């Protein structure tokens, strides 16, 4: 479950929740704490016989925390009433609600556990699309109007969702049937490696912590190695992002993950001095004044060609990056049913995103690398 990039149709509002106070469990003695080095939204602690996932910041602007107990099948959990959900592990059947959850299941080799998903057309992965075509993953409708009857009939071990606030009754209904519902707030993370580290969340559900840690360490190493390579560049090009929607230009704020990618690629993002982790809403005049001479244009919304951009807004021709054909988009690469691959996989593979941007901005540093997500618009 996004974050500068357009997320359409995938924000899911989950059940009403109670606030858990830290004083309720401050006396618990943890046997082991899983190392979470970048992600701010969760922690995992192990006790004798069970694990606890503590979720922070399930959606922006809240201080609510959730606590989920993960217990081995056949064991008894003391004081289960202290937890927002109790899940038996390892999970055998799961429902997830964001395409960003799919890569974690695949990398952990547990994708066969996925039994349901809302709006299957969003899924791009060839592996998971094959299971959809075989009828092994059931359509659950739309996230904003999920089919609770079908989901309940699937009887998954757990439903993993995400929320923009805590005011929805659909998942409350499901939870009352005995199906545990948990939040995953990977989309609230603002650092590239912070988003990717959420694979450890799924590792805990499937008793695959070691595998999750190993996968993440590889991604972390590749990312940091690419960042060191970018630091060798002799030039620091300027970068423009975003595009117009109606009369407003949306572009990433200075603390967003997109801005961090550009910074780590050793480039000058023109709005890097702005505060915030979301997106700016600016008028055309201000963007034209500041971005007209930008060397590169990365992420021009949903456009997949220069002609398409020109047809939408003739003013795009005024930018040097457009004139010089230095516009690059991730929207060209889609799954079989139209889902954009970037939305699904990029949060899980920031190393590939960074390498793509380095290749665009400093092609001499990665001579043998072919961009994975981005295409050069013609």
N, C-alpha and C positions, 0 to 999 in steps of 0.2 A: 502496500500500500503505500512522489512525487515528488522549499523545493521549487526551483524555477524549471518548470516545463509544464505545458498545459495538461491538466488532468481532467478529462471529461467523463462523467458518468461513473466514477469509481469511488467517490467518497461515500462511505457507509456509516450511518448513524446507528450506534448500538444502544444497548439497554440502559435504563436508568440505573444509577449506581449509588453506592453508599461510600462515604469517605472513611478510609481506614487510617487511624492515627498510629504514628510510629510507636507510641508508648504501649500499644496493645501487644507488641511483639519484641520490644527492646531487650527482653531478658532471654530470648532464644539464643542458644549457643550454636553457631554454625560450625560444622565439621570442615567445610571447604567452601571457598568463594571462587566462582568462575571469573577469570580475568576479562573484564570489559574495559578496553582502553580508549575507545573513541566514542562509542554510543553513549548518549546521555539518558536515554529513555527507559532503560531496564537494568536490572541486576539479577544474578542467579546465585543462590546460596544452597548448599547441601547440608542436610542434617541426617541423623540416623534413620534410614528407611524412606526418606522423601526429600524433595527439592522444593524450593520456593522461588518463583519468579515474581519480583516486585517491579511493577510498572509505574514509571514516573511520566508526567506530562502526556497522558493519553491523547490529549488534544490541546492546542494552544490556549493559554489563558486560564488554566486550572491548576490547582495545587493538589487535586485528588490523586491518591495512589490506589492501585489495585494489587492484590496479592493472590497468586495462584499456586495451589499446592499440586505437585506432581508426585504421585505415589505409585510404587510398583504394584502390578496386578496381584491381587490376592492378599495384600497387606492392609492393615487397619491404620487409619490416620487419626491421631488424637486431636481433639479440639478443631474439627473440620469447620465449625461455625465461624472461625476467625478468617476464613478465606472467601474470596469472591467467586472462586470456582475450584473444584477439585477434579483433576484429570488423572486417569490411570495410564501409566506408561509402560512400555513404549506404545505410542499411538498406532493403531492399525488402519483406521478409516478417519479421514479428515475432510472438512470443508474449509476452504479459504476464500477470501472475498476480494483480494487485490492481485493483479497480475504480478506485482513485485514479490509476491510470496512464492510464485511458481518456480523461479530459478533455485531458490533454497531447497525445495523438495527435490528438484532434479540433481543438483550438485551433491546432495546427501544420498542419492539413489533410493529415494522413498516416494517417487512420483506416483507409483502404483497405489499409494494409499489415498490419493485424491479421488473423492467420489462425487463431489458437487461443487458448482461455481456459478455465481450470478453473471449473466451475459457472457457466454462462452466465446462470442466473436472477438472479444478483446484479447484473447490469448493468442500469442504469436508463435510460441515454441513448437517446433515440428514434433518433438517427442510427445508433448502433451496433446497436441492436435490429433495425433494418431490415436491416442486413447479416446479422445472425444469422438472421432469418426467410428471407432469400434463400439460406441455406446457405453463406455465404462465411466464416463463423467457426465453427470446429469445437469441440465440447464435449470437454474434456480430463479430465472427472471432477472429483473433489474435490481441493482443495489438499493435504490431508493424505494423499491416495492418488492422485496424479496418474497418468494413463495414459501411461506413457512410450512405449509402442509407437506409439500414435496420434501423439504429439508428434514422435517421430523420423520417422515417415512424412511429416509436414508439412514437415520439413527447413527450419525457419526460419533466417534469418540470425543471429538472436540470441534467447535467452530471457531476459526480465527478470523476476526473482523477488525475494522478500524473505524474511527468516529471523528466527526468534526465537533460534536458536543455529546452530551449524555442523555438526550431526550428522544428516545424511540422505544416503542413497546414491542416491536416485532421480535427482537432477540430476547427480550424479557419473557415473552411467551414460550420461546424455544427452551430457555433455561429452566422454566418451570416444569418442563417434561422430563428433566433429568439430564439433558444434553448440556455439557458445560460450554460456555461462551467466553472467549478471552480476547482482549484487545492486542493488536500489534500496531505500534505507532512508529514504524520505521520512517514513515513519510514526514514526521516532525523533526527528524534529524537534519542538521544543517551542514555537517561535514561529510565529504564523500566516503571516507572510511567508516564514519559513524553509521551511515546507512547500510554499508556492506556487512558490518559486524552483527547485524540482526540475524544472520545465519545461525548464530549461537542460540538464539531463541528457539529456532526449530530443532537444533541439535539436542536441546534439553527435552523436547517433547518426544523425540524418537530414541533417546538414550544414545545419541551419537555426538556427544560433546567433543570427543577427541577428533573425529572426522571434521566437525564444524571448525574447530580451532585450527586444524591443519590447512583447510581450505582458505580460511580467512588469512592466515599467516602468509600464504602464497600470494594472495591478492595484495596484501599490505606490502610485501616485499617488491612486487612488480610496480605498484604505485610509487613507492618511495624511490625506487631505482629510476623510474621515468622522470620523476621530479628532479633528481640529481642531474640527469641528462639535460633536461631543459635549462638548468642553471648555467650550462656551458654556452648558451646562445650569446652571440655578440650583439644582437639587436633585440629590441623590446617593442614589438609592433603594438599599435593601438587597435582595440576591438570594440565593435558595436554589436549589440544583441537585440533580439525581439522584433516586433512588427506591430502594425496597426490592427486594432479590432474596432470596427466602426470609426469613431473619431478619437480614440485613445490609443496611445502607443504603450505597450506593456513590455517592460524589460527587467531583468533581475537586479535586486538590490545588492549593495556592496558586501553584505555578509552571507549571501546566498551560496548554495553549493556550486552553481554555475560560475559565480564570481571567483570562488576558490579554485575551481579548475583552471580558469584563465590565469589567475595569479600563479598557481603552481606550474603552469606551462610557460612561465616567464614572459608574460605579456602585460600590457597596460589596459585593463578594462576601464573604459572612460567614466563609468559610474561607480568605481570602487570606493569612493569616499562617501557614498550614501549609506545611511544606517538602515538595518533591517535584513531579514532573511527571506522575505517573500519577493514580491514584484512591485516595481514602480508603475504608477499610472500617470503618464506624461502627455502633454500636448505635442503635436507634430513640430511646431516651431522650435521648441526647446531642444528636441532630439536632433533636428536638422542643424541647429546652430552648433551643437556640441559634437555631433557624430558625422557630419558631412565628410570630413577628411579622414575618417578612420580607415586603417589599412585593411582590416578584415571585418566581415559580418558573419557572425556565428549564431545559428539558431534563429532564422527568420520565421518564426511561427510554423504554420502548417504548409508553407509553400515548398514546392518541389521543383520549380523551374523559374528562371529569370522572367520568362514571358508571363507566367502566372502572376508573379509579383507586379509586373508592369500593368497587367490587365486589372488588377485589384486596386492599385494606387499608383498613378503616374508619377507621383513625387519620389518614389523609390529610385528613379533614374538620377535624382540629384545627388545621390551619395557616391563618393569615390569608389567604395568597395563594390557597388553595383556596376559602375562604369568599367571597373578593372576586372570584373568577373571574379571577385574574391568573396563569394557568398557560399556558405556551407550549411547544409541542413541535415538533421537526423530523421526527417519525416518521410524520406523516400523509401526507407526500408520497412516493409510491412509484412505481417503474417498472411496466411492464406485467406483469412476473412477480414482483413483490414486493420487489425491491431498493429499499432506502431511498436516495433521491437525495442526502441529506446526506452519507452515508458516502462516496459516489463523488465528488461535486463540491466539497463544502465545503473540503477541504484545498487545492484548486486555486484557489478563489475566496473567500479570506478577506474581501475587500472586501464581498461580498454578505452574509456572515455578520455582519460588524460593523454594516452598515447595518440589517440585520434587528433586531439587539439594540438599537441606538439607537432605532429606530422603536418598539420595545416599551417601552423605559424612558423615552424622551423624545420622544413622538410629535409634540410641537410643533416639533421641530427638523427633521423630515423630513416635511413635510405632504403632499407629493405622491408619497411612496415607498410601494410595496406590498411587504411582506415576501416574500422569495423562498423561503426554506427553512421558516420557522417559521409555525405556525398557532396561533390563539387557541383554546384548548380550551373547548368548550361543554358 
